[in-house]
Amino acid sequence: MIDDTFMLMNYIGKGGSSKVFLVKDCRGQKVVLKVIRKDKRYMREDAERMLFKEHSVLQKLQSHPNIINSYGVKVDGIAIMEEEKEDIMYGILEHAKHGSIANFIRYTGGIEEDIAKFFMLQTCNAIEFIHQQGYAHLDIKLENILLDEFFNIKVADMGASINVQETLGWTDKRRGTKYYMAPEVASKSPKASYDAFKADIFSLGISLFVLLIGEFPNLGKLRDFSSTEGSEESSSLLQRQDHNLGTLKRFKNLSPDLQTLIKSMTDANPENRPTISEILENSWLCEVFSEKFREEVHSEMNARKEFMLDSSF
């Protein structure tokens, strides 16, 4: 129990110094708590700053339907675990019923191109809105792309985000997750600046690849289909390292427009990557989805969900 208000239902996961729980409030509504313990391992000031920062950013972005909502922050909370009390602070967030797309891909593999397009269009719309408000997300990955009860996208976790409005999109802050991180961010010197918006595009391109293929790419081999060597440097969402001919064949079976788009988004030179607005204008994404197709998305994703439950994942 937390603050005599929230009843713990499920442990969702962890990130950085926080743990994430699904809870039910006194009205029976499900929300998510991002909980940080107030002990010697974490600096109180840094934890408070992180929670309030994410809440502030999400409040400014809450008008967009594909971005997760934040309902508040509590810095003097009390958790009761097995009759022991513990001082905590926490952020209160919207509950996305079906969790992250990463879980679906991890346990059921890459998804069909048309369904990937449905999800990517919503994700790109959210990222465009974030960029228009002067923010770079800087931790775009499938774990932070959630699905609500209707399988609509909810982009989450603005904890790494930076307001780059005054610097025209540039920053010297090194943020992100290893296998999604743009090369100019991963290899940058301490005070070197980079285009944060273009770093987001790279991470989005990696996310799109994994969404379709189910594994992380070996970017060099995507540009050279004659190679059949395995890669020891890349890791996959499925915790495999089998960037072999099979992976390349699956990529090559994608539509030509999509292959070109992914290659441009993950170009090593950030100047060659498209902006988020240019991606939304790309021929591959220019499609209006019918209600019938939305029903097909629901059917496919529900089937995957049932498989995950039946397999005790």
C-alpha positions as CSV (number, residue, x, y, z in Angstrom):
1,M,0.0,0.0,0.0
2,I,1.2,3.5,-0.8
3,D,0.0,6.5,1.2
4,D,-3.3,4.7,2.0
5,T,-4.3,5.7,-1.5
6,F,-2.7,3.3,-3.9
7,M,-2.9,-0.5,-3.8
8,L,-0.1,-2.3,-5.5
9,M,-1.2,-4.6,-8.3
10,N,1.8,-5.5,-10.4
11,Y,5.5,-4.7,-10.8
12,I,6.1,-3.5,-14.3
13,G,9.8,-2.9,-14.4
14,K,12.7,-0.5,-13.5
15,G,14.7,2.2,-15.1
16,G,17.6,4.1,-13.6
17,S,16.9,4.8,-10.0
18,S,13.1,4.1,-10.2
19,K,10.8,1.1,-10.1
20,V,7.5,1.2,-11.9
21,F,4.3,-0.3,-10.5
22,L,0.7,-0.7,-11.7
23,V,-1.6,0.4,-8.8
24,K,-5.2,1.0,-8.2
25,D,-6.3,4.2,-6.5
26,C,-9.2,4.7,-4.0
27,R,-11.7,5.2,-6.9
28,G,-10.6,1.9,-8.5
29,Q,-8.8,3.6,-11.3
30,K,-5.6,2.0,-12.5
31,V,-2.5,4.3,-12.8
32,V,1.2,3.8,-12.9
33,L,3.6,4.9,-10.2
34,K,7.3,5.6,-10.9
35,V,8.7,5.1,-7.4
36,I,12.1,6.2,-6.1
37,R,13.4,5.2,-2.6
38,K,14.6,8.0,-0.4
39,D,17.7,6.3,1.0
40,K,21.4,6.8,0.8
41,R,21.7,5.3,-2.7
42,Y,19.9,8.2,-4.4
43,M,20.3,11.9,-3.9
44,R,17.0,13.3,-2.9
45,E,17.5,16.6,-4.8
46,D,18.4,14.7,-8.1
47,A,15.4,12.4,-7.7
48,E,13.0,15.2,-7.0
49,R,14.4,17.2,-10.0
50,M,13.9,14.2,-12.3
51,L,10.4,13.5,-11.2
52,F,9.3,17.2,-11.4
53,K,11.1,17.6,-14.7
54,E,9.3,14.7,-16.4
55,H,6.0,15.8,-15.0
56,S,6.5,19.4,-16.2
57,V,7.4,18.2,-19.7
58,L,4.5,15.8,-20.0
59,Q,2.1,18.5,-18.8
60,K,3.2,20.7,-21.7
61,L,2.7,17.7,-24.1
62,Q,-0.6,16.3,-22.7
63,S,-2.8,17.7,-25.5
64,H,-1.3,15.0,-27.9
65,P,-3.3,11.7,-27.9
66,N,-0.2,9.6,-28.5
67,I,1.9,10.9,-25.5
68,I,1.5,9.4,-22.0
69,N,-0.2,11.7,-19.4
70,S,1.3,12.6,-16.1
71,Y,-1.0,13.3,-13.1
72,G,1.4,14.6,-10.5
73,V,4.4,14.0,-8.2
74,K,4.5,13.2,-4.5
75,V,7.9,13.7,-2.7
76,D,6.9,12.7,0.8
77,G,5.2,9.3,0.2
78,I,5.2,6.2,2.4
79,A,5.1,2.7,1.1
80,I,4.1,-0.2,3.4
81,M,5.8,-3.4,2.4
82,E,5.2,-6.5,4.6
83,E,4.4,-4.3,7.6
84,E,7.5,-2.2,7.1
85,K,7.3,1.5,6.2
86,E,9.6,3.1,3.6
87,D,10.0,6.7,2.6
88,I,9.5,7.2,-1.1
89,M,8.8,9.7,-3.8
90,Y,6.9,9.0,-6.9
91,G,5.4,10.2,-10.2
92,I,1.8,9.3,-11.1
93,L,1.4,8.4,-14.8
94,E,-1.3,7.2,-17.1
95,H,-1.7,3.4,-17.4
96,A,-1.2,2.0,-20.9
97,K,-3.0,-1.3,-20.7
98,H,-1.0,-3.4,-23.1
99,G,2.4,-2.2,-22.1
100,S,5.4,-1.7,-24.4
101,I,5.7,-2.8,-27.9
102,A,9.1,-4.2,-26.9
103,N,7.4,-7.1,-25.0
104,F,5.3,-8.0,-28.0
105,I,8.4,-8.1,-30.3
106,R,10.5,-9.9,-27.7
107,Y,8.1,-12.8,-27.3
108,T,6.2,-12.9,-30.7
109,G,8.7,-11.6,-33.2
110,G,8.6,-8.7,-35.7
111,I,5.3,-7.5,-37.1
112,E,3.9,-7.1,-40.5
113,E,4.7,-4.0,-42.5
114,D,1.2,-2.6,-42.7
115,I,0.8,-2.9,-38.9
116,A,4.2,-1.4,-38.3
117,K,3.1,1.5,-40.5
118,F,0.0,2.0,-38.3
119,F,2.1,2.2,-35.2
120,M,4.9,4.2,-36.7
121,L,2.6,6.9,-38.0
122,Q,1.2,7.5,-34.6
123,T,4.7,7.4,-33.1
124,C,6.0,9.9,-35.6
125,N,3.1,12.2,-35.0
126,A,4.0,12.2,-31.3
127,I,7.7,12.8,-31.9
128,E,6.9,15.6,-34.3
129,F,4.7,17.3,-31.7
130,I,7.5,16.9,-29.1
131,H,10.0,18.5,-31.5
132,Q,7.6,21.3,-32.3
133,Q,7.4,22.1,-28.6
134,G,11.2,22.5,-28.6
135,Y,12.0,19.2,-26.9
136,A,14.2,16.3,-28.0
137,H,13.2,12.9,-26.4
138,L,16.7,11.4,-26.5
139,D,15.6,7.9,-25.3
140,I,13.4,6.7,-28.1
141,K,13.2,2.9,-28.0
142,L,10.5,0.2,-28.2
143,E,10.4,0.0,-24.4
144,N,9.2,3.6,-24.3
145,I,6.6,3.1,-27.0
146,L,3.5,1.8,-25.2
147,L,0.0,0.6,-26.3
148,D,-3.2,1.7,-24.7
149,E,-6.4,-0.5,-24.4
150,F,-7.2,0.1,-28.0
151,F,-3.7,-0.6,-29.2
152,N,-3.0,3.1,-29.9
153,I,0.5,4.4,-29.3
154,K,1.5,6.2,-26.1
155,V,5.1,7.6,-26.2
156,A,6.5,7.5,-22.7
157,D,9.5,8.4,-20.5
158,M,10.5,12.0,-21.0
159,G,13.1,11.7,-18.2
160,A,16.0,12.0,-20.6
161,S,14.4,14.8,-22.7
162,I,16.0,18.2,-23.2
163,N,14.5,21.5,-24.2
164,V,16.7,22.6,-27.1
165,Q,14.6,25.5,-28.3
166,E,17.1,28.1,-27.5
167,T,20.0,26.2,-29.0
168,L,18.2,25.4,-32.3
169,G,18.1,21.7,-31.5
170,W,21.7,21.3,-30.4
171,T,23.0,19.9,-27.0
172,D,26.1,18.5,-25.5
173,K,24.2,16.1,-23.1
174,R,24.9,12.4,-23.7
175,R,21.6,10.7,-23.3
176,G,20.0,7.5,-24.6
177,T,20.1,3.7,-24.6
178,K,23.2,1.9,-26.0
179,Y,21.7,0.0,-29.0
180,Y,19.4,2.8,-30.0
181,M,22.0,5.6,-29.6
182,A,23.1,7.6,-32.6
183,P,26.8,7.2,-33.3
184,E,27.6,10.9,-32.8
185,V,26.1,10.6,-29.3
186,A,27.8,7.3,-28.4
187,S,31.2,8.5,-29.5
188,K,31.1,12.2,-28.7
189,S,33.8,13.9,-26.6
190,P,32.7,15.4,-23.3
191,K,31.9,19.0,-24.6
192,A,31.0,18.2,-28.2
193,S,27.5,19.2,-29.3
194,Y,25.2,17.3,-31.6
195,D,21.8,17.8,-33.3
196,A,19.4,16.3,-30.7
197,F,16.5,16.1,-33.2
198,K,18.6,14.1,-35.6
199,A,19.7,11.8,-32.8
200,D,16.0,11.1,-32.1
201,I,15.6,10.2,-35.8
202,F,18.4,7.6,-35.6
203,S,16.8,6.0,-32.5
204,L,13.4,6.0,-34.2
205,G,14.9,4.3,-37.3
206,I,16.4,1.6,-35.1
207,S,13.0,1.2,-33.4
208,L,11.3,0.8,-36.7
209,F,13.8,-1.9,-37.8
210,V,13.4,-3.9,-34.6
211,L,9.6,-3.5,-34.8
212,L,9.7,-5.2,-38.3
213,I,12.6,-7.7,-38.0
214,G,12.6,-8.5,-34.3
215,E,16.3,-7.9,-33.9
216,F,18.8,-5.0,-33.8
217,P,20.5,-4.3,-37.1
218,N,24.1,-4.5,-38.1
219,L,24.0,-1.2,-40.0
220,G,27.0,-1.9,-42.1
221,K,25.4,-5.1,-43.5
222,L,22.1,-3.5,-44.3
223,R,24.1,-1.6,-46.9
224,D,25.9,-4.7,-48.2
225,F,23.6,-7.6,-48.8
226,S,26.5,-9.8,-50.1
227,S,27.9,-10.2,-46.6
228,T,26.8,-13.3,-44.6
229,E,29.1,-12.9,-41.6
230,G,27.7,-12.9,-38.1
231,S,28.3,-9.8,-35.9
232,E,29.7,-10.0,-32.4
233,E,29.2,-6.3,-31.7
234,S,25.4,-6.1,-32.0
235,S,22.8,-7.3,-29.5
236,S,19.2,-8.0,-30.3
237,L,16.0,-7.5,-28.5
238,L,15.7,-11.3,-28.4
239,Q,19.2,-11.5,-26.8
240,R,20.6,-13.1,-29.8
241,Q,23.6,-12.2,-32.0
242,D,22.5,-13.8,-35.3
243,H,22.9,-10.9,-37.8
244,N,23.3,-13.4,-40.6
245,L,21.9,-13.8,-44.1
246,G,18.4,-14.6,-42.7
247,T,18.2,-11.2,-41.0
248,L,19.3,-9.5,-44.2
249,K,16.8,-11.4,-46.3
250,R,14.0,-10.3,-44.0
251,F,15.1,-6.7,-44.4
252,K,15.4,-7.1,-48.2
253,N,11.8,-8.5,-48.3
254,L,10.5,-5.2,-47.0
255,S,9.1,-2.7,-49.6
256,P,11.8,-0.7,-51.4
257,D,10.4,2.6,-50.0
258,L,10.6,1.3,-46.5
259,Q,14.2,0.0,-46.9
260,T,15.2,3.4,-48.2
261,L,13.5,5.2,-45.3
262,I,15.2,3.0,-42.6
263,K,18.6,3.5,-44.2
264,S,18.2,7.3,-44.4
265,M,17.0,7.4,-40.7
266,T,20.0,5.4,-39.5
267,D,22.6,7.2,-41.7
268,A,25.9,7.6,-39.8
269,N,25.9,11.3,-40.9
270,P,23.2,13.1,-39.1
271,E,23.0,15.7,-41.9
272,N,21.7,13.0,-44.2
273,R,18.9,11.9,-41.9
274,P,15.4,13.3,-42.6
275,T,13.6,15.5,-40.2
276,I,10.5,14.1,-38.5
277,S,8.3,16.2,-40.7
278,E,10.0,14.8,-43.8
279,I,9.5,11.3,-42.5
280,L,5.7,12.0,-42.1
281,E,5.7,13.1,-45.8
282,N,7.5,10.0,-46.9
283,S,5.5,7.9,-49.4
284,W,5.7,4.8,-47.1
285,L,3.8,6.6,-44.3
286,C,1.3,8.5,-46.4
287,E,-1.8,6.4,-45.8
288,V,-5.2,6.8,-44.2
289,F,-6.2,3.8,-42.2
290,S,-9.8,2.6,-42.4
291,E,-11.8,1.4,-39.4
292,K,-11.7,-2.1,-40.8
293,F,-7.9,-2.0,-40.8
294,R,-7.9,-0.8,-37.2
295,E,-9.9,-3.9,-36.4
296,E,-7.3,-6.0,-38.1
297,V,-4.6,-4.4,-35.9
298,H,-6.7,-5.2,-32.8
299,S,-7.2,-8.8,-33.9
300,E,-3.5,-9.3,-34.7
301,M,-2.2,-7.8,-31.5
302,N,-4.8,-9.5,-29.3
303,A,-3.7,-12.8,-30.8
304,R,-0.1,-12.0,-29.9
305,K,-1.2,-11.1,-26.4
306,E,-3.1,-14.4,-26.0
307,F,0.0,-16.3,-27.2
308,M,2.1,-14.5,-24.6
309,L,-0.4,-15.3,-21.8
310,D,-0.8,-18.9,-22.9
311,S,3.0,-19.3,-22.9
312,S,3.3,-17.8,-19.4
313,F,5.5,-14.9,-20.5
